[in-house]
Amino acid sequence: MIETGALLGRDEERRQLQLLLGHARNSRGGSLLITGEPGIGKTALLGDAAPAGMSLLRLDGVESEMTLPFAAVQRLIIPLGGHLPVLSERQRQAIHVASGLVEGPPPDRFLVGMGVLALLAAAAAATPVVCAVDDAHLLDQESLDVMAFVARRLAVEPIALLFAARDEQGVTARMGGVPELVLAGLGQEPATALLRRSLNAPIDPAAAAAIARATGGNPLALIDLAEDLSAQELGGLGLGADPIPVGRRLEAHYVRRVRQSDAEVQRWVLLAAADTSGNLDLVTAAARTTDLDGDVVDRAERAELVELQETIRFRHPLVRSAIYNAASGADRRQAHRALATAADRLGMVELEAWHSAKATLGTDAQVADRLEHAADLAARRGGFASRASILTRAAELSPPGPVKDSRLVGAAEAALVVGAARVAHELLERVDTSSTGRVDRGRMIVVRCALAMFTVDPAVLLPATAELVRAADEFHGIDPEREQRALLKAFEFFLTSERLTPGISWQELGRRLETASGLESGPVATILAGLGALVLRPYAQGVPLARAAFDTIMELPDHEMMYLGTAIAALGTYLWDDSGRRAGLARAAAAAREAGALQVLDTLMWATSLAELTGGTVGRAEEAMAQVREVRLAMGYEAENVINAALMAWTGTPRHVVLAVADGANSVGFGGVGAGATAALGLRDLAEGGYRDAYDRLRPLVEHPFLHVTPTQYADFVEAAVRSGHPREARPFADLLDELAAAGGSSWCRGVAHRARALTSQDTAAEPHFLAAIEALGPTCAKIDLARAHLLYGEWLRRTRRRREASEQLQAAIGHFEHSAARMFLPRAHAELEAAGAKPAGPGDSGTPDLTSRELAIAQLAATGHTNPEIAANLFISVNTVDYHLRKVFQKLGLSSRRQLADRLKADDG
């Protein structure tokens, strides 16, 4: 009755659902989250989603599995196991580790999500698939994240992924990006019709309308009232003053039904309600320990409280909830003790710990130890959300003292891994700081500083560098590995806040980095020594140590080096190693993609975008930001607010908007963002001929230099100073660039130094430096700097009346500016070319007309020899989606092979 009755008056909702299913049948996959209160008809609507010609997969949330990482995923892949061979080895390994089938490094939940997406796509290759997930709010957090990831990545697969959930456990927030359909109660007319249809006798219309209103049109409430009360009783209820049993009162209504059964049935259904896994073997074993008759399960089924198939299923979640909540605390604990005993005998380690914890009143150190072991098992499978939950309960069962505090800190660390910033903060607030040891105090500092990046709290973000150094001091002499890691983080935060950093000087940080490098030999020590040299040493002395650090990072295995994106970018920039930096960041990003580590990939693509603006191309910076948006969408975050202030300045955003973003960034502690935006606006001033403005904007930056960042701005200041009538101020910075080029041997630095020296040279002495700059920059990744060298040389040639040669240099500059997407310099270059008496040759063939960011990303990977499955793994999409977009790329470009595509993109890259 509930299945059909709940659909009365749901024509619009059913239409939406059928539209989604129709799209799935036509290879336009999609997803839908159906939410609403208990009994509102979510399951009934979900059950309506099984049209002919589509294969149905069902997955139900189970409360007792909520602390078992990837438990629901493990159940889902059972019917999909035949398709496991289609997965990449890494995806297959991730699913096996997550399911507890094999030992291995903890997989990222997003890598597991890629595996599940590939399995569903393989299953749908033969027949379109509908995957219906009921009670999604009861999924373990890892499985919920996996399924939400899959839902967000569906595009051209014949798959419909449907969820039904109460808006509990933050399920709606965790499924951000998945379309939501909120079910309200039935309207007055269908609700009244459902009540009348459910009764065996007529009811007064006024009373029926009153009951429909009182129940809020809840179908389950209406049907159950009709089953348990006569029309006469309902008539009096509808017109009387007594409350109608809905909501909490509906639970009480179910309790009355349960209490009509005999005592043994009541004890058995409490066991089933306390377990909620539906595991019949476990509940049966628990029943034996309490001396219940063997036929009690049959009596419970005859009472229509449960349905017995492969698992135990209550006729509705409210029945289970009513039974459990109505029991006394003592009865609930007794049920959990019986289940813990049974789980122990069956070898269910994590369930035994969970039920033992539920059975415990007060503290119990032994149970807390077993829970901590269960948390460790969860972490090994990549279940950090579960680890956080289990450790929190372990802390609650622990007596006050260092062990309790350590578990709370561990729970906060695990919560932080999965982005649960608020939970992590609340856990830290529960720590008794008067009894914590030095190591736990240091761990708390590290977590608080990391939280500041989530919450953008300037009160914590600004002093984070000094605080992380304090954390390293807490670890000193006890845990050298934590000490070194804390200092790596301190350096990263120093780059975030830059000149705004309070509480510690760059000299103090440099000395602390160098000191820590001597604590324990190994790769981290070498990296710290290089970073310390970057901060502290004269350039000629620092280069060998920085080079050793950079090379050490490159020699690390992928799963380690991918976490060092900030160091790669910083050391690569310090060494003026444009190609090494680009290769290092690309390799780290590829490793993060393969591991499904989206948060790490997000950071790496940000670093790539910023790096490409200095020693690269604007086009690559834009591509990196497009990938940041893709990653954010895959994680369920809004992508519209993803902005790079420096890139905004390069790509024509109004100045006042860029300045507002920079000011906002500075106000919350992101001094690096603010300074980068200022420097980019200075370049825009140069591009537009506003040399005095560029001089005023860049002068404070070079007069108050910041580590490796400012030297890349010296040549810009030289140009601004010379062109604004301050040549004397420009020469010292040209001299500095000569010294850097001589000490480091970088072609990029040498080319920029020659460009600056040409500007400060008199008359014909400038030309050899222009030519040397172009020669040095030609083979590098620094195409913007190469274009600017051609531009400045062309301007110099025009002023010396060598117009034909000037035109050649200016045409070359325009070509490089176009190919590197540095469009803000084009008006200046075009104006100079016209002044030289020539006309632009016309816009170059971009090679990639009208390609979307996703099409371009797929095309680039295909052009470099990646197979469709490899592209899918790299971009967190399915193979079907890759094939669909690649066909569109070939159509748009008029190509028929990957070799042609590679030639086209290679020509475009200049």
C-alpha positions in Angstrom: 0.0 0.0 0.0 2.8 2.5 1.0 4.5 1.9 -2.4 1.5 3.0 -4.4 -0.1 5.4 -1.9 3.0 7.5 -1.5 2.9 8.2 -5.2 -0.5 9.8 -5.2 -0.2 13.4 -6.3 3.5 12.9 -7.3 3.1 13.4 -11.0 5.7 16.1 -11.3 8.3 14.2 -9.2 7.7 11.1 -11.2 8.0 13.1 -14.4 11.5 14.4 -13.3 12.5 10.9 -12.4 11.4 9.4 -15.7 13.2 12.2 -17.6 16.4 11.3 -15.8 15.9 7.6 -16.6 15.2 8.5 -20.3 18.4 10.4 -20.5 20.3 7.5 -19.0 18.9 5.1 -21.6 20.2 7.5 -24.2 23.7 7.6 -22.8 23.3 10.9 -20.9 23.8 9.7 -17.4 22.7 11.7 -14.4 22.0 11.6 -10.7 19.3 12.7 -8.2 19.1 13.0 -4.4 15.6 12.5 -3.1 15.2 13.9 0.5 12.4 14.2 2.9 11.2 13.2 6.4 10.5 9.6 7.4 7.5 8.0 5.7 7.2 10.7 3.1 7.6 8.3 0.2 11.3 8.5 -0.8 11.6 4.8 -1.0 8.4 4.5 -3.0 9.6 7.0 -5.5 12.9 5.2 -5.7 11.0 1.9 -6.3 9.3 3.6 -9.3 12.7 3.8 -11.0 12.9 0.3 -12.5 11.8 0.7 -16.1 12.0 -2.2 -18.6 15.2 -2.5 -20.4 17.4 -1.2 -17.6 19.4 -3.2 -15.0 18.7 -2.3 -11.4 21.3 -2.3 -8.6 20.1 -1.6 -5.1 22.2 -0.4 -2.2 20.8 0.3 1.3 22.4 2.3 4.1 22.9 0.4 7.3 23.5 2.3 10.6 25.8 -0.3 12.2 28.1 0.0 9.2 28.5 3.8 9.5 31.8 3.4 11.2 33.1 0.7 8.9 34.9 2.4 6.0 33.8 1.5 2.5 31.3 -1.1 3.9 28.6 0.0 1.4 31.0 0.0 -1.5 32.1 -3.5 -0.6 28.4 -4.6 -0.9 27.9 -2.7 -4.2 30.9 -4.3 -5.9 29.7 -7.9 -5.2 27.3 -7.9 -8.2 29.8 -5.9 -10.2 32.8 -8.2 -9.5 32.7 -9.7 -13.0 33.8 -6.3 -14.4 36.9 -5.9 -12.1 39.3 -6.9 -14.9 38.4 -3.7 -16.8 39.9 -1.5 -14.0 43.4 -0.3 -14.0 45.7 -2.1 -11.6 45.7 0.8 -9.2 41.9 1.2 -9.2 41.5 -2.6 -8.6 44.0 -2.5 -5.8 42.3 0.5 -4.2 38.9 -1.3 -4.2 40.4 -4.5 -2.8 42.2 -2.6 0.0 39.1 -0.5 0.8 37.1 -3.7 1.0 39.6 -5.2 3.4 40.4 -8.1 0.9 44.1 -7.3 0.7 46.7 -5.3 2.6 48.1 -2.2 1.0 48.6 1.6 1.3 45.4 3.3 2.4 43.6 4.4 -0.9 42.1 7.8 -1.4 38.3 7.7 -1.4 38.3 9.5 -4.8 40.5 6.8 -6.3 38.0 4.2 -5.0 35.3 6.4 -6.6 37.0 6.2 -10.0 37.0 2.4 -9.7 33.3 2.3 -8.9 32.5 4.7 -11.8 34.5 2.4 -14.1 32.7 -0.7 -12.8 29.3 0.9 -13.3 30.2 2.1 -16.8 31.4 -1.4 -17.7 28.1 -2.9 -16.4 26.1 -0.3 -18.4 27.9 -1.1 -21.6 25.5 -4.0 -22.1 22.4 -2.7 -20.5 21.6 0.8 -19.1 22.0 0.7 -15.3 19.8 2.3 -12.5 21.6 2.3 -9.2 19.2 3.0 -6.4 20.7 3.9 -3.0 18.1 3.9 -0.2 18.7 5.4 3.3 21.8 7.1 2.0 22.2 9.0 5.2 23.1 5.7 6.9 26.0 5.0 4.5 29.5 5.1 6.0 31.1 8.4 5.2 33.7 7.0 2.9 31.1 5.1 0.8 28.9 8.2 0.7 31.8 10.3 -0.6 32.5 7.7 -3.2 28.9 7.5 -4.4 28.6 11.3 -4.4 31.9 11.5 -6.5 30.5 9.0 -9.0 27.2 10.9 -9.2 29.0 14.2 -10.0 31.1 12.6 -12.7 28.3 10.9 -14.7 28.1 12.5 -18.1 27.7 10.3 -21.2 27.2 6.9 -19.5 23.9 5.1 -19.6 23.7 5.2 -15.9 21.1 6.8 -13.5 22.3 7.1 -9.9 19.4 7.7 -7.4 19.6 8.4 -3.7 16.9 8.5 -1.1 17.9 10.0 2.3 16.8 12.0 5.3 18.7 15.2 5.5 20.7 13.8 8.5 24.4 13.3 9.1 25.0 16.3 6.8 24.2 14.1 3.8 23.0 17.0 1.7 26.2 19.0 2.3 28.4 16.0 1.6 26.6 15.4 -1.7 27.0 19.0 -2.9 26.7 19.2 -6.7 24.2 16.4 -7.0 20.7 17.6 -8.0 18.2 17.4 -5.1 14.5 16.7 -5.1 12.9 17.6 -1.8 9.7 15.6 -1.1 7.0 17.4 0.9 3.9 15.7 2.2 1.0 14.9 -0.2 -1.3 17.7 -1.0 -4.7 17.9 0.8 -6.6 16.1 -2.0 -4.3 13.1 -2.5 -3.7 12.8 1.2 -7.4 12.6 1.9 -7.8 10.2 -1.0 -5.1 8.0 0.4 -6.7 7.9 3.8 -10.1 7.0 2.4 -8.6 4.3 0.2 -6.8 2.8 3.2 -9.9 2.5 5.4 -12.5 -0.2 5.2 -15.4 2.2 6.0 -16.3 5.8 5.1 -15.0 8.7 7.2 -16.4 12.1 7.7 -14.7 14.5 5.1 -14.0 17.2 7.7 -12.3 14.6 9.9 -10.3 13.2 7.0 -9.1 16.6 6.0 -8.1 17.4 9.6 -6.0 14.2 9.8 -4.4 14.9 6.4 -3.4 18.3 7.7 -2.2 17.0 11.0 0.0 14.4 9.4 1.4 16.9 7.0 0.4 14.5 4.2 2.9 11.9 5.4 1.8 8.7 3.5 3.2 6.3 6.0 1.4 8.0 8.9 -1.9 8.0 7.0 -1.7 4.4 6.0 -0.6 3.2 9.5 -3.4 5.2 11.2 -5.9 3.6 8.8 -4.6 0.1 9.5 -4.6 0.5 13.3 -7.7 2.6 14.0 -11.3 2.3 12.7 -13.0 5.0 10.7 -15.1 5.9 13.8 -11.9 6.2 16.0 -10.2 8.3 13.3 -13.3 10.5 13.0 -13.1 11.4 16.6 -9.3 11.8 16.5 -9.6 14.2 13.6 -12.2 16.4 15.2 -10.9 16.2 18.8 -8.2 18.1 20.6 -5.8 15.1 21.2 -2.6 15.1 19.1 -2.5 12.7 16.2 0.5 10.3 16.3 2.9 11.7 13.8 6.7 12.4 14.0 7.8 11.4 17.5 4.2 10.4 18.3 4.3 8.1 15.2 7.3 6.3 16.8 5.2 5.9 20.0 2.5 4.5 17.8 4.9 1.8 16.6 6.0 1.0 20.1 2.5 0.2 21.0 2.3 -2.3 18.1 5.6 -3.9 19.2 4.4 -4.3 22.8 1.4 -6.2 21.6 3.9 -9.0 20.8 5.2 -11.5 23.5 8.2 -10.6 25.6 10.7 -12.8 23.6 9.7 -11.2 20.3 10.3 -7.8 21.9 13.8 -8.8 23.1 14.6 -10.3 19.7 13.5 -7.2 17.7 15.6 -5.0 20.1 18.6 -7.1 19.2 17.8 -6.6 15.5 17.3 -2.9 16.1 20.5 -2.5 18.0 22.5 -4.1 15.3 20.9 -2.6 12.2 23.3 -4.3 9.9 20.6 -6.8 9.0 23.1 -9.6 9.6 20.8 -12.5 10.4 23.7 -14.8 11.5 24.9 -12.1 14.0 21.5 -11.5 15.5 20.7 -15.2 15.7 24.0 -15.8 17.5 23.3 -13.0 19.9 19.8 -14.4 20.5 21.3 -17.7 21.5 23.5 -16.0 24.1 20.3 -14.6 25.7 18.5 -18.0 25.7 15.8 -16.9 23.3 13.8 -19.7 21.6 14.8 -20.6 18.1 11.4 -19.8 16.6 11.3 -16.3 18.0 12.4 -14.9 14.6 9.5 -16.5 12.9 7.1 -15.0 15.4 8.6 -11.6 14.8 8.1 -12.0 11.1 4.5 -13.1 11.6 3.8 -10.0 13.7 4.8 -8.0 10.5 7.6 -6.2 12.3 10.4 -7.4 10.1 10.9 -9.1 6.7 13.4 -12.0 6.6 15.3 -12.7 3.4 19.1 -12.7 3.2 19.1 -10.0 5.7 16.7 -8.6 8.4 14.7 -5.7 7.2 12.3 -3.6 9.2 9.1 -2.6 7.3 10.2 1.0 7.8 13.2 2.7 9.5 10.7 4.3 12.0 9.9 0.8 13.3 13.6 0.2 14.2 14.0 3.7 15.6 10.8 3.3 17.7 12.0 0.0 19.2 15.5 1.1 20.0 14.5 4.5 21.4 11.7 3.1 23.5 14.0 0.6 25.3 15.6 1.5 28.5 19.3 2.3 28.6 19.9 -1.0 30.5 18.0 -3.0 27.9 19.9 -1.4 25.1 23.3 -2.0 26.7 22.3 -5.7 27.3 21.4 -6.1 23.7 24.8 -4.6 22.6 26.6 -6.8 25.0 25.0 -9.9 23.4 25.8 -8.6 19.9 29.4 -7.9 21.0 29.8 -11.4 22.3 28.3 -12.9 19.1 30.5 -10.7 16.9 33.6 -11.8 18.8 32.7 -15.5 18.3 32.2 -14.8 14.6 35.5 -12.9 14.2 33.9 -9.6 13.4 36.6 -7.4 15.1 35.2 -4.0 14.2 31.6 -4.8 15.0 32.6 -6.4 18.3 34.4 -3.1 19.3 31.5 -1.0 18.1 28.9 -3.0 20.1 31.1 -3.2 23.1 31.4 0.6 23.1 27.6 0.9 22.9 27.3 -1.5 25.8 29.7 0.4 28.0 28.5 2.9 30.6 31.2 5.3 31.8 34.8 4.6 30.9 36.4 1.3 30.0 40.1 1.4 29.0 40.0 -2.1 27.5 37.1 -1.4 25.2 38.7 1.9 24.3 41.9 0.1 23.3 39.9 -2.3 21.1 38.1 0.7 19.5 41.5 2.3 18.8 42.6 -0.9 17.1 39.4 -0.8 15.0 40.3 2.8 14.1 43.7 1.7 13.0 42.1 -1.0 10.8 39.9 1.7 9.3 42.8 3.9 8.5 44.7 1.1 6.7 41.7 0.9 4.3 41.7 4.7 3.8 38.7 5.2 6.1 39.8 8.4 7.8 36.2 9.6 8.4 35.5 6.3 10.2 38.8 6.6 12.0 37.8 10.0 13.3 34.4 8.7 14.5 35.8 5.6 16.2 38.6 7.4 17.9 36.1 10.0 19.2 34.2 7.2 20.8 37.4 5.6 22.1 38.3 8.9 23.8 34.8 9.1 25.4 35.5 5.6 26.9 39.0 6.6 28.1 39.7 7.8 31.6 40.9 11.4 31.8 44.6 11.7 31.0 47.2 11.7 28.2 45.7 8.7 26.4 42.3 10.3 26.1 43.8 13.5 24.9 46.0 11.7 22.3 42.9 9.9 20.9 41.0 13.2 20.6 43.9 14.7 18.7 44.2 11.7 16.5 40.4 12.0 15.8 40.9 15.6 14.9 43.8 14.7 12.5 41.7 12.1 10.8 38.7 14.5 10.5 41.1 17.1 8.9 42.2 14.5 6.2 38.6 14.3 4.9 38.0 18.1 5.2 35.7 18.0 8.2 37.2 21.2 9.6 34.4 22.0 12.1 34.5 18.5 13.6 38.3 18.7 13.9 38.0 22.1 15.7 35.4 20.7 18.1 37.5 17.7 18.9 40.5 19.9 19.8 38.3 22.0 22.0 37.6 18.9 24.1 41.3 18.3 24.8 42.5 19.0 28.4 45.5 21.0 27.6 46.7 21.0 31.2 47.6 17.3 30.9 48.8 17.0 27.3 52.4 16.0 26.6 54.7 17.9 24.3 54.1 15.7 21.3 50.3 16.1 21.5 50.7 19.8 22.0 52.7 20.0 18.8 50.1 17.8 17.0 47.4 20.2 18.1 49.3 23.2 16.8 49.7 21.5 13.4 46.0 20.7 13.2 45.0 24.2 14.2 47.2 25.7 11.6 45.9 23.4 8.9 42.3 24.3 10.0 43.1 27.9 9.3 43.5 27.1 5.6 40.0 25.6 5.6 38.3 28.3 7.7 40.4 31.2 6.4 40.9 32.5 9.9 43.5 35.4 9.8 44.0 35.1 13.6 45.5 31.7 13.1 46.7 31.9 9.5 49.0 34.9 9.9 51.0 33.6 12.9 50.9 30.0 11.6 54.6 30.0 10.5 55.7 31.0 14.0 53.2 28.5 15.6 54.5 25.6 13.4 58.0 26.4 14.4 56.8 26.2 18.0 55.2 22.8 17.2 58.6 21.7 15.9 60.1 22.8 19.2 57.6 20.6 21.0 58.6 17.6 18.9 62.4 18.4 19.3 64.3 15.6 21.0 61.3 13.3 21.0 60.0 12.9 17.4 62.5 14.2 14.8 60.3 13.1 11.9 57.4 15.2 13.2 59.8 18.1 13.8 61.0 18.1 10.3 57.5 17.8 8.8 56.3 20.7 11.0 59.1 22.8 9.6 58.2 21.9 6.0 54.7 23.1 6.8 56.1 26.3 8.4 57.9 27.1 5.2 54.7 26.5 3.2 52.7 28.9 5.4 55.5 31.4 5.2 54.9 31.5 1.4 51.2 31.9 2.0 51.4 35.0 4.3 54.7 36.4 2.8 55.6 39.8 4.1 52.6 39.9 6.4 54.0 37.1 8.6 54.2 38.1 12.2 56.1 36.6 15.1 59.2 35.3 13.2 61.7 36.7 10.8 62.9 35.0 7.6 66.3 34.7 9.2 64.9 32.8 12.2 62.9 30.5 10.0 66.0 29.8 7.8 68.2 29.0 10.8 65.5 26.6 12.2 65.2 24.9 8.8 69.0 24.4 8.6 69.2 23.2 12.2 66.4 20.6 11.6 68.2 19.3 8.5 70.9 17.9 10.8 68.6 16.0 13.1 68.1 12.9 11.0 69.6 12.0 7.6 67.4 11.2 4.7 65.5 13.0 1.9 63.6 15.3 4.2 66.8 16.5 5.8 68.3 17.3 2.4 65.1 19.2 1.4 65.1 21.2 4.6 68.8 22.1 4.0 67.9 23.3 0.6 65.0 25.4 1.8 67.1 26.8 4.6 69.7 27.8 2.0 67.0 29.4 -0.1 66.0 31.5 2.9 69.3 32.3 4.5 72.4 31.9 2.2 73.8 34.2 -0.4 72.7 33.0 -3.8 76.0 31.5 -4.9 76.2 29.5 -1.7 72.6 28.5 -1.7 72.4 27.1 -5.3 74.2 23.8 -4.7 72.1 23.0 -1.6 68.9 24.0 -3.3 69.8 21.9 -6.4 70.5 18.9 -4.1 67.1 19.4 -2.5 65.3 19.7 -5.8 67.0 16.6 -7.2 66.2 14.7 -4.0 62.5 15.5 -4.4 62.6 14.3 -8.0 64.1 11.0 -6.9 61.4 10.3 -4.4 58.7 7.8 -5.3 55.5 9.4 -6.7 53.4 8.8 -3.6 55.8 10.9 -1.5 56.9 13.6 -4.0 53.3 14.6 -4.8 52.9 16.2 -1.4 55.9 18.5 -2.0 54.4 20.8 -4.6 55.2 23.9 -2.7 58.8 23.0 -2.3 59.1 22.0 -6.0 57.7 25.4 -7.1 59.8 27.3 -4.6 63.1 25.6 -5.3 62.5 25.5 -9.1 61.8 29.2 -9.1 64.8 30.0 -6.9 67.1 28.0 -9.3 65.4 29.6 -12.3 64.8 26.0 -13.5 61.7 26.5 -15.6 61.7 23.1 -17.3 62.5 21.2 -14.1 59.8 23.0 -12.2 57.2 22.4 -14.9 58.2 18.7 -15.1 58.2 18.3 -11.3 54.8 19.8 -10.8 53.4 17.8 -13.8 54.7 14.6 -12.4 53.4 15.4 -8.9 50.0 16.2 -10.4 50.0 13.0 -12.4 50.8 11.0 -9.2 48.0 12.8 -7.3 45.5 12.0 -10.1 46.6 8.4 -10.2 46.2 8.1 -6.4 42.8 9.9 -6.5 44.2 12.5 -4.0 42.1 15.4 -5.2 42.9 17.7 -2.3 46.6 17.3 -3.1 45.9 17.8 -6.8 44.0 21.0 -6.1 47.1 22.4 -4.3 49.4 21.3 -7.1 47.3 22.9 -9.9 47.1 26.1 -7.9 51.0 26.0 -7.7 51.2 25.3 -11.4 48.9 28.2 -12.3 51.0 30.6 -10.3 54.3 29.2 -11.6 53.3 29.4 -15.2 52.7 33.2 -14.9 56.4 33.5 -14.1 58.5 31.4 -16.5 55.7 29.9 -18.5 52.6 30.9 -20.4 49.3 32.4 -19.5 47.6 29.7 -21.5 49.0 27.0 -19.2 48.1 29.0 -16.2 44.5 29.1 -17.4 44.5 25.4 -18.1 45.7 24.7 -14.6 42.9 26.9 -13.1 40.4 25.1 -15.3 41.6 21.8 -13.8 41.3 23.3 -10.3 37.6 24.0 -11.1 37.2 20.4 -12.3 38.8 19.0 -9.2 36.6 21.2 -7.0 33.5 20.1 -8.8 34.6 16.4 -8.4 35.0 17.0 -4.6 31.6 18.6 -4.4 32.6 22.2 -3.9 31.4 25.2 -5.8 33.8 26.0 -8.6 32.5 29.5 -9.5 34.5 31.1 -6.7 37.8 29.7 -7.8 39.9 32.7 -8.6 43.6 33.5 -9.1 44.1 37.2 -8.6 47.3 37.4 -10.6 45.7 35.5 -13.5 42.8 37.8 -13.3 45.1 40.7 -13.9 46.7 39.0 -16.9 43.3 38.2 -18.5 41.6 41.6 -18.5 39.6 41.6 -15.2 39.0 45.3 -14.3 41.7 46.7 -12.1 39.4 47.7 -9.3 38.2 44.1 -9.1 41.8 42.7 -9.0 42.7 45.2 -6.3 39.6 44.3 -4.3 40.6 40.7 -4.5 44.1 41.5 -3.5 43.0 43.6 -0.5 40.6 40.9 0.6 43.4 38.3 0.4 45.7 40.5 2.4 43.0 41.1 5.0 42.7 37.4 5.8 46.4 36.6 5.7 47.1 35.5 2.1 49.9 38.0 1.6 51.3 35.9 -1.3 48.1 36.3 -3.2 48.0 40.0 -2.6 51.7 40.6 -3.6 51.2 38.4 -6.7 48.2 40.4 -7.8 50.2 43.6 -7.3 53.1 42.3 -9.4 50.7 41.2 -12.1 49.1 44.6 -12.2 52.5 46.1 -12.5 53.1 44.0 -15.6 49.7 45.1 -16.9 50.9 48.7 -16.5 54.0 47.8 -18.6 51.8 46.2 -21.2 49.6 49.2 -21.5 52.5 51.7 -21.5 51.8 53.0 -18.0 55.5 53.0 -17.0 55.2 55.4 -14.1 52.3 53.4 -12.6 54.4 50.2 -13.1 57.3 51.9 -11.4 55.2 53.0 -8.4 53.6 49.6 -8.1 56.7 47.4 -8.4 59.2 49.6 -6.4 57.8 48.6 -2.9 58.1 44.9 -3.9 61.8 45.1 -5.0 62.8 47.4 -2.1 61.3 44.8 0.4 62.2 41.6 -1.3 60.7 38.2 -0.4 62.9 35.1 -0.9 62.9 33.6 -4.4 59.8 35.5 -5.5 61.2 39.0 -5.9 64.2 38.2 -8.2 61.7 37.2 -10.9 60.3 40.7 -10.7 63.7 42.5 -11.1 63.6 42.7 -14.9 60.0 44.1 -14.7 61.2 46.8 -12.4 64.2 47.6 -14.6 61.8 48.1 -17.6 59.5 50.3 -15.5 62.3 52.3 -14.0 64.1 52.9 -17.4 60.9 53.8 -19.2 59.7 56.1 -16.5 62.9 58.1 -16.3 64.7 56.3 -13.4 67.6 54.5 -15.1 69.9 54.9 -12.2 67.5 52.9 -10.0 67.3 50.2 -12.6 71.0 49.4 -12.9 71.5 47.7 -9.5 68.8 45.3 -10.3 70.3 44.5 -13.7 73.5 43.8 -11.8 71.8 41.5 -9.4 70.3 39.5 -12.3 73.8 39.2 -13.9 75.0 37.8 -10.6 72.1 35.3 -10.3 72.7 34.1 -13.9 76.4 33.6 -13.3 75.9 31.7 -10.1 73.0 29.5 -11.2 73.7 28.9 -14.9 70.0 29.0 -15.9 69.1 29.9 -19.5 65.9 31.5 -18.3 67.7 33.7 -15.8 70.5 34.5 -18.3 67.9 35.6 -20.9 66.0 37.8 -18.5 69.3 39.3 -17.2 70.4 40.1 -20.8 67.0 41.7 -21.4 67.4 43.9 -18.4 71.0 44.8 -19.3 69.9 45.8 -22.8 67.4 48.3 -21.3 70.1 49.9 -19.1 72.7 50.0 -21.9 73.4 53.0 -24.0 73.0 53.1 -27.8 74.4 50.2 -29.8 75.6 48.5 -26.6 72.1 47.3 -26.1 71.7 45.2 -29.2 74.1 42.3 -28.2 72.1 41.9 -25.0 68.8 41.8 -26.9 70.1 39.1 -29.2 71.6 37.1 -26.3 68.3 37.3 -24.4 66.4 35.9 -27.4 68.9 33.2 -27.9 68.9 32.1 -24.2 65.1 32.3 -23.8 64.3 30.5 -27.1 64.6 26.9 -25.8 63.1 27.6 -22.4 59.5 27.3 -21.1 59.5 31.0 -20.5 57.6 32.0 -23.6 56.2 35.2 -22.1 59.7 36.4 -21.3 60.8 35.4 -24.8 58.0 37.4 -26.4 58.8 40.4 -24.3 62.5 40.2 -25.4 61.3 40.3 -29.0 59.0 43.2 -28.2 61.6 45.3 -26.5 64.2 44.5 -29.2 61.6 45.4 -31.9 60.9 48.7 -30.2 64.6 49.5 -29.9 65.1 48.7 -33.6 62.2 50.9 -34.6 63.7 53.8 -32.6 67.0 53.3 -34.5 65.1 53.4 -37.8 65.7 49.8 -38.7 62.0 49.3 -39.5 62.2 46.0 -41.5 64.1 44.3 -38.7 61.8 45.8 -36.2 58.8 44.4 -38.0 60.3 40.9 -37.9 61.0 41.1 -34.2 57.5 42.5 -33.5 55.8 39.9 -35.6 57.7 37.3 -33.6 56.6 38.9 -30.4 53.0 38.9 -31.5 53.2 35.3 -32.4 54.6 34.3 -29.0 52.1 36.5 -27.1 49.2 34.9 -29.0 50.5 31.3 -28.5 51.1 31.9 -24.8 47.8 33.7 -24.4 49.5 36.8 -23.0 47.0 38.9 -24.7 47.4 42.0 -22.6 50.7 42.8 -24.5 49.2 42.5 -27.9 47.9 46.1 -28.2 51.4 47.5 -27.4 53.0 45.1 -29.9 50.4 45.9 -32.6 50.9 49.7 -32.1 54.7 49.3 -32.4 54.3 47.2 -35.5 52.0 49.8 -37.2 54.5 52.5 -36.2 57.2 50.5 -37.9 55.1 50.7 -41.1 53.8 47.2 -41.1 50.6 45.4 -40.5 50.0 42.4 -38.3 50.0 39.2 -40.2 46.6 38.3 -38.6 45.8 36.2 -35.7 47.7 32.9 -35.7 45.9 29.6 -36.1 45.2 28.6 -32.5 45.0 24.9 -33.3 42.3 24.5 -30.8 39.3 26.6 -31.9 36.3 26.5 -29.6 37.6 23.6 -27.5 36.2 23.5 -24.0 38.6 23.2 -21.1 37.7 19.5 -20.7 38.1 18.9 -24.5 41.4 20.6 -24.4 42.6 18.6 -21.4 41.5 15.3 -23.1 43.1 16.3 -26.4 46.4 17.1 -24.8 46.6 13.8 -23.0 45.6 11.9 -26.2 48.2 13.8 -28.1 50.9 12.7 -25.7 50.1 9.0 -26.2 47.7 8.3 -23.3 45.0 5.7 -23.9 41.4 6.4 -23.1 41.4 4.5 -19.8 44.6 6.4 -18.8 42.9 9.7 -19.7 39.8 8.7 -17.7 41.9 8.0 -14.7 43.8 11.2 -15.0 40.7 13.4 -15.3 38.4 11.5 -12.9 35.9 10.7 -15.6 34.7 7.5 -17.3 36.1 6.0 -20.5 32.8 6.7 -22.1 33.1 10.4 -21.4 36.7 10.4 -22.8 35.5 8.8 -26.0 32.6 11.2 -26.4 34.7 14.3 -26.0 37.6 13.0 -28.1 35.2 12.4 -31.0 34.0 16.0 -30.6 37.6 17.2 -30.6 38.3 15.4 -33.9 35.2 16.8 -35.5 36.0 20.4 -34.4 39.6 20.2 -35.6 38.9 18.2 -38.8 41.3 15.5 -37.8 41.1 11.7 -38.0 44.0 10.4 -36.0 45.9 11.0 -32.7 49.1 11.6 -34.7 47.4 14.5 -36.5 46.2 15.7 -33.1 49.7 15.6 -31.7 51.0 17.6 -34.6 48.3 20.2 -34.4 48.8 20.8 -30.6 52.6 20.7 -31.0 52.4 23.5 -33.6 50.0 25.4 -31.4 52.4 25.2 -28.4 55.0 27.0 -30.4 
